[in-house]
């Protein structure tokens, strides 16, 4: 049976530290310090995410503490200027929040983080209610899969499908997530496809193909 790809729900942190829109500056900092996080979602009602406050948002107050901006720079950095003079989560947060669904794939979450230059994403259901938090480190959890599990999946999902007549002659070796395929097969044209499919197995770091083709008699 084909294993379903990992989703955000598989790796996210389910215990969410959040603040309300009315939380003051010091409360937000104390919350981050207590839970050792660099950003917190801002929620209202029954947990609907309305924004995110990050360390970057809070540091604006320190940045502008002694540095007085001229009128032109104030206009150019209007949003930052407003945040620097604010003290409540509702005014400090970045809104709307960049969120991700629990059933999103790990590559989708990674692309969202890269595109928006954020380190973590609130995970929300269809109603916008927070279900968890996924961070960069969470997305890397798939690379903690055991080598034996990776080898078993590569054999089951790649080798047995691509090389049914000779799958027993293909040797799969995995060390630190790097998969080496060796042995004899019947069709050399399938080697690039085998490499691509093996690399697509979540948790595989790299692939080396040492497959050879049987000589026809």
C-alpha positions as CSV (number, residue, x, y, z in Angstrom):
1,X,0.0,0.0,0.0
2,X,1.4,3.4,-1.0
3,X,2.1,5.6,2.0
4,X,0.5,9.0,1.9
5,X,3.0,11.9,1.8
6,X,3.7,13.8,5.0
7,X,1.5,16.8,5.7
8,X,1.9,19.8,8.0
9,X,-0.4,18.0,10.5
10,X,2.2,15.2,10.8
11,X,5.1,17.5,11.9
12,X,3.4,20.6,13.5
13,X,3.6,21.5,17.2
14,X,0.1,21.2,18.5
15,X,0.6,23.2,21.7
16,X,0.2,26.7,20.6
17,X,1.3,29.8,22.5
18,X,-0.8,32.7,21.5
19,X,-1.9,36.2,22.7
20,X,-5.0,38.2,22.4
21,X,-5.2,41.5,20.4
22,X,-5.3,43.5,23.7
23,X,-2.1,42.0,25.0
24,X,0.4,44.7,25.9
25,X,4.1,44.9,24.8
26,X,5.6,43.6,28.0
27,X,3.1,40.7,28.1
28,X,4.1,39.6,24.6
29,X,7.8,39.7,25.4
30,X,7.3,37.8,28.6
31,X,5.2,35.1,26.7
32,X,7.9,34.7,24.1
33,X,10.6,34.5,26.7
34,X,8.7,32.0,28.9
35,X,8.0,29.6,26.0
36,X,11.2,30.2,24.1
37,X,9.5,31.2,20.8
38,X,10.3,34.0,18.4
39,X,6.8,34.8,17.3
40,X,3.2,34.3,18.5
41,X,-0.1,34.2,16.7
42,X,-2.7,36.8,17.8
43,X,-6.1,35.1,18.2
44,X,-9.6,36.3,18.9
45,X,-12.9,34.7,19.7
46,X,-12.5,30.9,19.7
47,X,-9.0,30.9,18.4
48,X,-9.3,32.6,15.0
49,X,-5.9,33.8,13.9
50,X,-5.9,37.6,13.0
51,X,-2.2,38.2,12.9
52,X,1.3,37.3,14.2
53,X,3.7,39.3,16.4
54,X,7.3,38.5,15.9
55,X,10.6,39.6,17.5
56,X,11.1,41.8,14.4
57,X,7.9,43.6,15.1
58,X,8.9,44.3,18.7
59,X,12.5,45.3,17.9
60,X,11.2,48.3,15.9
61,X,10.6,50.0,19.3
62,X,14.2,49.6,20.2
63,X,15.4,50.6,16.7
64,X,13.6,53.9,16.8
65,X,14.2,54.5,20.5
66,X,17.1,57.0,19.9
67,X,16.9,57.4,16.1
68,X,14.4,60.0,15.2
69,X,13.3,59.7,11.6
70,X,12.9,62.6,9.2
71,X,9.5,63.2,7.6
72,X,10.5,61.5,4.3
73,X,11.8,58.4,6.1
74,X,8.7,58.3,8.3
75,X,6.5,58.2,5.2
76,X,8.7,55.6,3.5
77,X,8.6,53.4,6.6
78,X,5.1,54.3,7.8
79,X,4.2,50.8,8.9
80,X,7.4,50.4,10.9
81,X,7.0,53.8,12.4
82,X,3.4,53.0,13.6
83,X,4.6,49.7,15.2
84,X,7.4,51.4,16.9
85,X,5.0,53.8,18.6
86,X,2.5,51.0,19.5
87,X,2.1,48.9,22.7
88,X,-0.7,46.4,22.0
89,X,-0.7,43.2,20.0
90,X,-3.4,44.5,17.7
91,X,-1.2,47.3,16.5
92,X,2.1,45.5,16.6
93,X,1.1,42.4,14.7
94,X,1.6,41.6,11.0
95,X,-1.9,41.2,9.5
96,X,-3.3,39.3,7.8
97,X,-1.3,36.4,9.1
98,X,0.4,34.0,6.6
99,X,-1.1,30.7,7.5
100,X,-1.1,27.1,6.3
101,X,-3.7,24.3,6.3
102,X,-3.1,21.1,8.3
103,X,-3.3,19.0,5.1
104,X,-0.8,21.1,3.1
105,X,2.3,19.3,2.0
106,X,5.7,20.1,3.5
107,X,7.1,21.6,0.3
108,X,4.0,23.9,0.2
109,X,4.7,25.1,3.7
110,X,8.4,25.6,2.9
111,X,7.6,27.7,-0.2
112,X,5.2,29.8,1.9
113,X,7.9,30.5,4.5
114,X,10.4,31.3,1.8
115,X,8.1,33.6,-0.1
116,X,7.0,35.6,2.9
117,X,10.4,35.4,4.7
118,X,9.0,33.9,7.9
119,X,10.3,31.2,10.2
120,X,7.0,29.7,11.3
121,X,3.4,29.5,10.2
122,X,0.2,29.2,12.2
123,X,-1.7,26.1,11.1
124,X,-5.4,26.9,10.8
125,X,-8.6,25.0,9.9
126,X,-11.2,26.0,7.3
127,X,-12.6,28.5,9.8
128,X,-9.3,30.2,10.5
129,X,-9.0,28.7,14.0
130,X,-5.5,27.8,15.1
131,X,-4.6,24.1,15.2
132,X,-0.9,24.3,15.6
133,X,2.4,25.9,14.7
134,X,4.8,24.7,12.1
135,X,8.4,26.0,12.0
136,X,11.4,25.5,9.8
137,X,12.8,22.9,12.2
138,X,9.5,21.0,12.1
139,X,9.8,20.7,8.3
140,X,13.2,19.1,8.8
141,X,11.8,16.3,10.9
142,X,11.3,14.1,7.9
143,X,15.0,13.9,7.6
144,X,15.1,12.1,11.0
145,X,13.5,9.0,9.5
146,X,15.5,5.8,10.1
147,X,17.7,4.6,7.2
148,X,16.0,1.2,7.4
149,X,12.5,2.8,6.9
150,X,13.8,4.8,3.9
151,X,15.3,1.6,2.4
152,X,12.0,-0.3,2.9
153,X,10.0,2.5,1.3
154,X,12.3,2.9,-1.7
155,X,12.1,-0.8,-2.4
156,X,8.3,-0.9,-2.0
157,X,7.4,2.3,-3.8
158,X,10.2,2.6,-6.4
159,X,12.2,-0.5,-7.1
160,X,9.3,-3.1,-7.1
161,X,7.3,-0.9,-9.4
162,X,10.0,0.1,-11.9
163,X,11.9,-3.2,-12.1
164,X,9.4,-6.0,-11.5
165,X,11.4,-8.7,-13.3
166,X,14.6,-7.9,-11.5
167,X,13.8,-6.0,-8.4
168,X,15.3,-8.7,-6.2
169,X,18.7,-8.0,-7.8
170,X,18.6,-4.3,-6.9
171,X,20.5,-3.6,-3.8
172,X,19.4,-0.6,-1.7
173,X,21.9,0.9,0.8
174,X,21.0,3.9,2.9
175,X,23.5,5.8,5.1
176,X,22.6,9.0,6.8
177,X,19.7,9.4,4.4
178,X,21.8,9.0,1.3
179,X,20.4,6.2,-0.9
180,X,22.6,4.1,-3.2
181,X,21.0,1.9,-5.7
182,X,23.1,-0.9,-7.2
183,X,22.7,-4.1,-9.1
184,X,21.6,-5.2,-12.6
185,X,18.4,-4.2,-14.3
186,X,16.9,-4.8,-17.8
187,X,16.2,-1.3,-19.0
188,X,18.8,1.5,-18.5
189,X,16.3,4.1,-19.6
190,X,14.6,3.7,-16.2
191,X,17.7,4.8,-14.2
192,X,17.0,8.5,-14.3
193,X,13.3,7.9,-13.3
194,X,14.4,5.7,-10.4
195,X,16.7,8.4,-9.2
196,X,14.0,11.0,-9.3
197,X,11.4,8.9,-7.6
198,X,13.9,7.9,-4.9
199,X,14.8,11.5,-4.2
200,X,11.1,12.2,-3.9
201,X,10.8,9.9,-0.9
202,X,10.5,12.1,2.1
203,X,13.5,12.0,4.3
204,X,15.9,11.0,1.5
205,X,18.9,13.4,1.4
206,X,20.5,12.4,-1.8
207,X,20.6,9.5,-4.4
208,X,23.5,7.7,-6.0
209,X,22.7,5.3,-8.9
210,X,25.2,2.5,-9.6
211,X,22.7,0.4,-11.6
212,X,24.0,-1.5,-14.6
213,X,22.2,-3.2,-17.5
214,X,22.3,-6.9,-18.2
215,X,24.0,-7.6,-21.5
216,X,21.8,-9.3,-24.0
217,X,23.0,-12.7,-25.1
